[in-house]
Amino acid sequence: MDKLSLSDSNSEIFYKRRKEKGIVLSKEYILEVRIEAVKAAKEKAKYLLNAIG
């Protein structure tokens, strides 16, 4: 199983648990949050690489 499918199945479990508790986030919102997290990680990596070299 590749990382993407593992991540997707984890998202499904997360989404179902949240729904059971009455806390529903749209999948689009979850994807937006992930995209922002990736962008932030890239910026941090750039900063660290520049600081090192």
Biopython code that builds the backbone (N, CA, C, O; Angstrom):
import numpy as np
from Bio.PDB.StructureBuilder import StructureBuilder

atoms = [
    (1, "MET", "N", (0.848, -1.183, 0.000)),
    (1, "MET", "CA", (0.000, 0.000, 0.000)),
    (1, "MET", "C", (0.894, 1.247, 0.000)),
    (1, "MET", "O", (1.800, 1.369, 0.824)),
    (2, "ASP", "N", (0.634, 2.151, -0.914)),
    (2, "ASP", "CA", (1.467, 3.353, -0.957)),
    (2, "ASP", "C", (1.009, 4.361, 0.104)),
    (2, "ASP", "O", (-0.051, 4.211, 0.712)),
    (3, "LYS", "N", (1.831, 5.383, 0.305)),
    (3, "LYS", "CA", (1.537, 6.346, 1.369)),
    (3, "LYS", "C", (0.242, 7.108, 1.115)),
    (3, "LYS", "O", (-0.493, 7.424, 2.050)),
    (4, "LEU", "N", (-0.034, 7.402, -0.153)),
    (4, "LEU", "CA", (-1.228, 8.181, -0.470)),
    (4, "LEU", "C", (-2.491, 7.425, -0.086)),
    (4, "LEU", "O", (-3.394, 7.990, 0.531)),
    (5, "SER", "N", (-2.556, 6.145, -0.450)),
    (5, "SER", "CA", (-3.763, 5.380, -0.122)),
    (5, "SER", "C", (-3.878, 5.178, 1.388)),
    (5, "SER", "O", (-4.984, 5.163, 1.928)),
    (6, "LEU", "N", (-2.757, 5.024, 2.064)),
    (6, "LEU", "CA", (-2.779, 4.905, 3.520)),
    (6, "LEU", "C", (-3.314, 6.200, 4.126)),
    (6, "LEU", "O", (-4.144, 6.177, 5.036)),
    (7, "SER", "N", (-2.830, 7.322, 3.611)),
    (7, "SER", "CA", (-3.280, 8.618, 4.082)),
    (7, "SER", "C", (-4.772, 8.799, 3.820)),
    (7, "SER", "O", (-5.500, 9.307, 4.673)),
    (8, "ASP", "N", (-5.226, 8.382, 2.633)),
    (8, "ASP", "CA", (-6.642, 8.508, 2.296)),
    (8, "ASP", "C", (-7.506, 7.682, 3.234)),
    (8, "ASP", "O", (-8.555, 8.145, 3.684)),
    (9, "SER", "N", (-7.070, 6.452, 3.535)),
    (9, "SER", "CA", (-7.874, 5.611, 4.426)),
    (9, "SER", "C", (-7.897, 6.214, 5.828)),
    (9, "SER", "O", (-8.916, 6.141, 6.515)),
    (10, "ASN", "N", (-6.794, 6.804, 6.253)),
    (10, "ASN", "CA", (-6.768, 7.472, 7.555)),
    (10, "ASN", "C", (-7.723, 8.658, 7.564)),
    (10, "ASN", "O", (-8.389, 8.916, 8.567)),
    (11, "SER", "N", (-7.790, 9.382, 6.444)),
    (11, "SER", "CA", (-8.705, 10.514, 6.338)),
    (11, "SER", "C", (-10.150, 10.054, 6.438)),
    (11, "SER", "O", (-10.976, 10.702, 7.080)),
    (12, "GLU", "N", (-10.450, 8.922, 5.792)),
    (12, "GLU", "CA", (-11.814, 8.385, 5.848)),
    (12, "GLU", "C", (-12.187, 8.039, 7.289)),
    (12, "GLU", "O", (-13.285, 8.358, 7.745)),
    (13, "ILE", "N", (-11.272, 7.388, 8.001)),
    (13, "ILE", "CA", (-11.523, 7.018, 9.397)),
    (13, "ILE", "C", (-11.717, 8.279, 10.237)),
    (13, "ILE", "O", (-12.645, 8.360, 11.042)),
    (14, "PHE", "N", (-10.840, 9.253, 10.045)),
    (14, "PHE", "CA", (-10.921, 10.523, 10.762)),
    (14, "PHE", "C", (-12.267, 11.195, 10.495)),
    (14, "PHE", "O", (-12.940, 11.650, 11.419)),
    (15, "TYR", "N", (-12.644, 11.248, 9.226)),
    (15, "TYR", "CA", (-13.890, 11.907, 8.832)),
    (15, "TYR", "C", (-15.098, 11.218, 9.463)),
    (15, "TYR", "O", (-16.013, 11.878, 9.956)),
    (16, "LYS", "N", (-15.093, 9.871, 9.442)),
    (16, "LYS", "CA", (-16.215, 9.115, 10.019)),
    (16, "LYS", "C", (-16.309, 9.339, 11.525)),
    (16, "LYS", "O", (-17.408, 9.495, 12.058)),
    (17, "ARG", "N", (-15.177, 9.358, 12.212)),
    (17, "ARG", "CA", (-15.190, 9.577, 13.665)),
    (17, "ARG", "C", (-15.716, 10.967, 14.000)),
    (17, "ARG", "O", (-16.504, 11.142, 14.929)),
    (18, "ARG", "N", (-15.264, 11.952, 13.227)),
    (18, "ARG", "CA", (-15.732, 13.319, 13.463)),
    (18, "ARG", "C", (-17.238, 13.413, 13.228)),
    (18, "ARG", "O", (-17.956, 14.082, 13.971)),
    (19, "LYS", "N", (-17.703, 12.725, 12.175)),
    (19, "LYS", "CA", (-19.127, 12.758, 11.841)),
    (19, "LYS", "C", (-19.946, 12.132, 12.966)),
    (19, "LYS", "O", (-21.014, 12.637, 13.314)),
    (20, "GLU", "N", (-19.450, 11.036, 13.534)),
    (20, "GLU", "CA", (-20.138, 10.368, 14.643)),
    (20, "GLU", "C", (-20.278, 11.304, 15.844)),
    (20, "GLU", "O", (-21.277, 11.261, 16.562)),
    (21, "LYS", "N", (-19.276, 12.141, 16.051)),
    (21, "LYS", "CA", (-19.304, 13.064, 17.188)),
    (21, "LYS", "C", (-20.114, 14.323, 16.870)),
    (21, "LYS", "O", (-20.309, 15.172, 17.739)),
    (22, "GLY", "N", (-20.586, 14.444, 15.621)),
    (22, "GLY", "CA", (-21.357, 15.620, 15.243)),
    (22, "GLY", "C", (-20.483, 16.765, 14.766)),
    (22, "GLY", "O", (-20.960, 17.887, 14.592)),
    (23, "ILE", "N", (-19.213, 16.487, 14.557)),
    (23, "ILE", "CA", (-18.290, 17.508, 14.068)),
    (23, "ILE", "C", (-17.942, 17.133, 12.633)),
    (23, "ILE", "O", (-17.142, 16.227, 12.399)),
    (24, "VAL", "N", (-18.536, 17.823, 11.687)),
    (24, "VAL", "CA", (-18.334, 17.440, 10.293)),
    (24, "VAL", "C", (-17.552, 18.532, 9.572)),
    (24, "VAL", "O", (-17.967, 19.689, 9.516)),
    (25, "LEU", "N", (-16.423, 18.136, 9.030)),
    (25, "LEU", "CA", (-15.650, 19.027, 8.173)),
    (25, "LEU", "C", (-15.743, 18.475, 6.762)),
    (25, "LEU", "O", (-15.693, 17.263, 6.551)),
    (26, "SER", "N", (-15.878, 19.365, 5.811)),
    (26, "SER", "CA", (-15.955, 18.890, 4.434)),
    (26, "SER", "C", (-14.599, 18.357, 3.994)),
    (26, "SER", "O", (-13.559, 18.792, 4.490)),
    (27, "LYS", "N", (-14.617, 17.420, 3.069)),
    (27, "LYS", "CA", (-13.372, 16.862, 2.555)),
    (27, "LYS", "C", (-12.561, 17.939, 1.847)),
    (27, "LYS", "O", (-11.331, 17.912, 1.874)),
    (28, "GLU", "N", (-13.257, 18.900, 1.204)),
    (28, "GLU", "CA", (-12.558, 19.996, 0.535)),
    (28, "GLU", "C", (-11.771, 20.817, 1.558)),
    (28, "GLU", "O", (-10.635, 21.215, 1.303)),
    (29, "TYR", "N", (-12.383, 21.066, 2.712)),
    (29, "TYR", "CA", (-11.707, 21.826, 3.760)),
    (29, "TYR", "C", (-10.481, 21.074, 4.256)),
    (29, "TYR", "O", (-9.419, 21.666, 4.453)),
    (30, "ILE", "N", (-10.630, 19.769, 4.457)),
    (30, "ILE", "CA", (-9.505, 18.956, 4.917)),
    (30, "ILE", "C", (-8.370, 19.014, 3.898)),
    (30, "ILE", "O", (-7.204, 19.127, 4.276)),
    (31, "LEU", "N", (-8.702, 18.936, 2.607)),
    (31, "LEU", "CA", (-7.676, 19.021, 1.566)),
    (31, "LEU", "C", (-6.994, 20.383, 1.580)),
    (31, "LEU", "O", (-5.776, 20.469, 1.425)),
    (32, "GLU", "N", (-7.777, 21.453, 1.766)),
    (32, "GLU", "CA", (-7.189, 22.791, 1.828)),
    (32, "GLU", "C", (-6.202, 22.895, 2.983)),
    (32, "GLU", "O", (-5.122, 23.465, 2.831)),
    (33, "VAL", "N", (-6.565, 22.351, 4.122)),
    (33, "VAL", "CA", (-5.682, 22.387, 5.292)),
    (33, "VAL", "C", (-4.395, 21.626, 4.996)),
    (33, "VAL", "O", (-3.307, 22.079, 5.351)),
    (34, "ARG", "N", (-4.517, 20.464, 4.344)),
    (34, "ARG", "CA", (-3.333, 19.679, 3.983)),
    (34, "ARG", "C", (-2.435, 20.445, 3.026)),
    (34, "ARG", "O", (-1.214, 20.455, 3.182)),
    (35, "ILE", "N", (-3.048, 21.090, 2.028)),
    (35, "ILE", "CA", (-2.268, 21.850, 1.046)),
    (35, "ILE", "C", (-1.514, 22.975, 1.745)),
    (35, "ILE", "O", (-0.336, 23.199, 1.468)),
    (36, "GLU", "N", (-2.186, 23.683, 2.649)),
    (36, "GLU", "CA", (-1.531, 24.760, 3.393)),
    (36, "GLU", "C", (-0.393, 24.221, 4.251)),
    (36, "GLU", "O", (0.649, 24.865, 4.372)),
    (37, "ALA", "N", (-0.578, 23.059, 4.840)),
    (37, "ALA", "CA", (0.475, 22.453, 5.662)),
    (37, "ALA", "C", (1.688, 22.101, 4.811)),
    (37, "ALA", "O", (2.826, 22.283, 5.242)),
    (38, "VAL", "N", (1.449, 21.603, 3.613)),
    (38, "VAL", "CA", (2.551, 21.265, 2.708)),
    (38, "VAL", "C", (3.291, 22.530, 2.290)),
    (38, "VAL", "O", (4.521, 22.548, 2.254)),
    (39, "LYS", "N", (2.550, 23.580, 1.976)),
    (39, "LYS", "CA", (3.177, 24.854, 1.595)),
    (39, "LYS", "C", (4.043, 25.385, 2.738)),
    (39, "LYS", "O", (5.162, 25.845, 2.512)),
    (40, "ALA", "N", (3.525, 25.320, 3.952)),
    (40, "ALA", "CA", (4.275, 25.796, 5.112)),
    (40, "ALA", "C", (5.536, 24.964, 5.315)),
    (40, "ALA", "O", (6.593, 25.505, 5.641)),
    (41, "ALA", "N", (5.428, 23.661, 5.126)),
    (41, "ALA", "CA", (6.595, 22.782, 5.281)),
    (41, "ALA", "C", (7.649, 23.105, 4.227)),
    (41, "ALA", "O", (8.844, 23.095, 4.522)),
    (42, "LYS", "N", (7.218, 23.390, 3.007)),
    (42, "LYS", "CA", (8.161, 23.749, 1.941)),
    (42, "LYS", "C", (8.880, 25.052, 2.278)),
    (42, "LYS", "O", (10.093, 25.161, 2.097)),
    (43, "GLU", "N", (8.132, 26.038, 2.767)),
    (43, "GLU", "CA", (8.738, 27.315, 3.144)),
    (43, "GLU", "C", (9.754, 27.121, 4.269)),
    (43, "GLU", "O", (10.837, 27.705, 4.240)),
    (44, "LYS", "N", (9.406, 26.308, 5.248)),
    (44, "LYS", "CA", (10.314, 26.042, 6.361)),
    (44, "LYS", "C", (11.572, 25.348, 5.856)),
    (44, "LYS", "O", (12.679, 25.669, 6.288)),
    (45, "ALA", "N", (11.402, 24.398, 4.943)),
    (45, "ALA", "CA", (12.552, 23.682, 4.380)),
    (45, "ALA", "C", (13.467, 24.647, 3.630)),
    (45, "ALA", "O", (14.689, 24.573, 3.755)),
    (46, "LYS", "N", (12.873, 25.551, 2.852)),
    (46, "LYS", "CA", (13.672, 26.549, 2.123)),
    (46, "LYS", "C", (14.468, 27.407, 3.103)),
    (46, "LYS", "O", (15.656, 27.660, 2.905)),
    (47, "TYR", "N", (13.793, 27.849, 4.164)),
    (47, "TYR", "CA", (14.439, 28.685, 5.165)),
    (47, "TYR", "C", (15.606, 27.943, 5.812)),
    (47, "TYR", "O", (16.694, 28.498, 5.966)),
    (48, "LEU", "N", (15.375, 26.693, 6.187)),
    (48, "LEU", "CA", (16.425, 25.907, 6.840)),
    (48, "LEU", "C", (17.599, 25.656, 5.896)),
    (48, "LEU", "O", (18.757, 25.727, 6.307)),
    (49, "LEU", "N", (17.299, 25.362, 4.635)),
    (49, "LEU", "CA", (18.373, 25.139, 3.661)),
    (49, "LEU", "C", (19.197, 26.407, 3.456)),
    (49, "LEU", "O", (20.421, 26.350, 3.344)),
    (50, "ASN", "N", (18.519, 27.548, 3.408)),
    (50, "ASN", "CA", (19.238, 28.813, 3.255)),
    (50, "ASN", "C", (20.076, 29.125, 4.489)),
    (50, "ASN", "O", (21.174, 29.670, 4.374)),
    (51, "ALA", "N", (19.570, 28.785, 5.655)),
    (51, "ALA", "CA", (20.304, 29.036, 6.891)),
    (51, "ALA", "C", (21.555, 28.161, 6.976)),
    (51, "ALA", "O", (22.587, 28.588, 7.494)),
    (52, "ILE", "N", (21.452, 26.942, 6.465)),
    (52, "ILE", "CA", (22.589, 26.019, 6.511)),
    (52, "ILE", "C", (23.657, 26.412, 5.500)),
    (52, "ILE", "O", (24.844, 26.480, 5.818)),
    (53, "GLY", "N", (23.209, 26.667, 4.282)),
    (53, "GLY", "CA", (24.196, 26.870, 3.233)),
    (53, "GLY", "C", (24.068, 28.184, 2.588)),
    (53, "GLY", "O", (24.834, 28.502, 1.679)),
]
sb = StructureBuilder()
sb.init_structure("model")
sb.init_model(0)
sb.init_chain("A")
sb.init_seg("    ")
for serial, (resi, resn, name, xyz) in enumerate(atoms, 1):
    if name == "N":
        sb.init_residue(resn, " ", resi, " ")
    sb.init_atom(name, np.array(xyz, "f"), 0.0, 1.0, " ", f" {name:<3s}", serial, name[0])
structure = sb.get_structure()
